[in-house]
Amino acid sequence: MRFSQYTIVSRRSDKTCLFNTRTSNIVLLPGSAYQSLSERSLSGLTLPQRLDLIKQGMLVPSPEREAQEYYLRYMKERQKYPLWVLTVTPTYACNLGCTHCVQYDFDKTEKMTYETVESVVTFTRHLLDERGTTGIWAWFYGGEPFMCPGQCQKVIEGLKRICSQRDVGSYFAVTTNGTLLTAKASRGMVDGMDYFYTGMAQSREAQGRERPYLDGRNSYDAVLEGMALAAKLGKQIKVRFNVSQPERIPLDMPVVLNDILSAFGGELYEKIAFTFKILRPPDIDRSSPEVQEQMSRKHHSLETIVRDAQKDSPWPDKHFSRPGKHVFLRTAFPVTPGIGGCGFELCCEYVRGNRFAFRPDGRLQMCHVRENDPGLIFGHVSDPQQALSHGQYLRIVNFSPYSDPVCRKCAYLPMCLSKCPLGAIDQDEPTLRTGACRQECRETVDRYINDVLTSRGADESLLVPVSASSDLVADDC
């Protein structure tokens, strides 16, 4: 047996720490083993220790074969197209004046025309006819999508029609502030939706302060009424609480959750989930070490606070998502190791070429997270042939770190495969490497190991200091 390419050996106090970037497993051995293990030698290990390293994926019969199989798995996954995923942004306009809005400088005047709506349906028909998939997942984004309920309803009806004609499935989701669901004009759009991702503040007071209507009124009750309608119609709901004061969660959450329960008529609605996100004001200097350290502390404290607050919740623990604390916990090292949000940890849907973001003006964007970046536009929805042959699009779908001779042999490769490639391939330089790449990956791994060891009750001497910046999460909603 030999060391896996993806096994990293480090020293932690009087222990030798082994970590595998493919499995996210951690093994601690006596410090006396560090010298030989760091030289990739197994001398001095007992038989039980070797068997445990094999079990944890640290040792494999052939590192070369393991690397080849991982590469083939990655390439195979790149070719899978289980769904066409469409992010439809009908407008960047919104009826709320959220103090933390990341779209405050977006153009909020334009709304998707009905002509563009037809082009979205035609473009999707082209996709379905070009390559077989199981169906489509359309996600409505904004702004506030319910500012354009007529256009969204027409998109839903058109996509359902072409999916029905081809006997493939369709699923519709929306990111919303929840205030317009009960409006008469919204009913057709509400009926067509399957999933509501609803944002709200951590309390009634915070909602009035951080997510008020444009005229200053508190939008709290309207959100409750909107969710109650969605629940009455049997829709899937996920509530994302935007947390500005983590220390108040134990006080605020029981009140908010009981308010939701009351809005639902006292029913413990089963198709609802709750998640939490630390707010970062848009005007802060994110590069400031002080700001990074402050945000890091908030992220670290939130999980414990939420876990304690759940004890007073009318809903059981299964309805609560773990707050995101690390970039890698959402990508290369999710809570369930080895499986990412798309069912595989390696491939962003945009990189796979099966996701498209439609702007209000009908232009196509490489990524909805960076949708205000004009350099990532690659055509217009009205011309599918031109868009799908655009150089920017082809660069993304043909991207692979395996094209770099150093990257393909790097122990941190499973982490990098799950990263967004846009920053790398936008550059003129042919190499994908940067001087800080390994250091960034190492700090990310160190942070993860610190957390796991802390959860196991390990002695503080085994924890290592890491930069706060490696703990910041870039949320996509």
Secondary structure, DSSP 8 states (H G I E B T S, - for coil): -EE-TTEEEEEETTEEEEEETTT--EEEEEGGGHHHHHTT--TT--HHHHHHHHHTTSEES-HHHHHHHHHHHHHHHHT--S-EEEEE--BS--SB--TT-TTTTS--S-B--HHHHHHHHHHHHHHHHHS--SEEEEEE-SS-GGGSHHHHHHHHHHHHHHHHHHT-EEEEEEEE-SSSTTSGGGHHHHHH-SEEEEEEESSHHHHHHHS-BTTS---HHHHHHHHHHHHHTT-EEEEEEEES-GGGHHHHHHHHHHHHHHHTTT---SSEEEEEEE---TTS-TT-HHHHHHHHHHHHHHHHHHHHHGGG-SS-GGGB------TGGGTTS-SSTT--TTSSSS--HHHHT-EEEE-TTSEEES-STTTT-GGGEEEETT-HHHHHT-HHHHHHHT--GGGSTTGGG-TTHHHHHTS--HHHHTSS-S----TTHHHHHHHHHHHHHHHHHHHTT--GGG-----GGGG------
